[in-house]
Amino acid sequence: MEVIDSNLDNVKAQMRKGVLEYCILSILNKKDSYASSIIAELKQAKMIVVEGTLYPLLIRQKNQGLLSYRWEESTQGPPRKYYMITEKGRQALSEMDNVWRELVQTIDFLRG
């Protein structure tokens, strides 16, 4: 039973990793945000993520032109880096929406 639980945990982690970039773009499509706020929203949605996982994804998406950022003064501590989705990021998000719907339909068909 322990082997099954361990394997299931691994599968769940891999599935979450696979959709994390999609989730980040979805969050930033609603509003500009800084890393701690993105993490809080992911945790609220039961997508547990740590900064060490998030920052490399944000950097990769920025380098791909999907995100940009600006520095904004904070009343509580140092300035914050606010990430925002670009037009290219919105196009990628739209494509990901289509892929997600197709994937859900496929799984529903196979399970049905």
Secondary structure, 3 states (H helix, E strand, C coil): CHHHHHHHHHHHHHHHHHHHHHHHHHHHHHCCEEHHHHHHHHHHCCCCCCHHHHHHHHHHHHHCCCEEEEEECCCCCCCEEEEEECHHHHHHHHHHHHHHHHHHHHHHHHHC
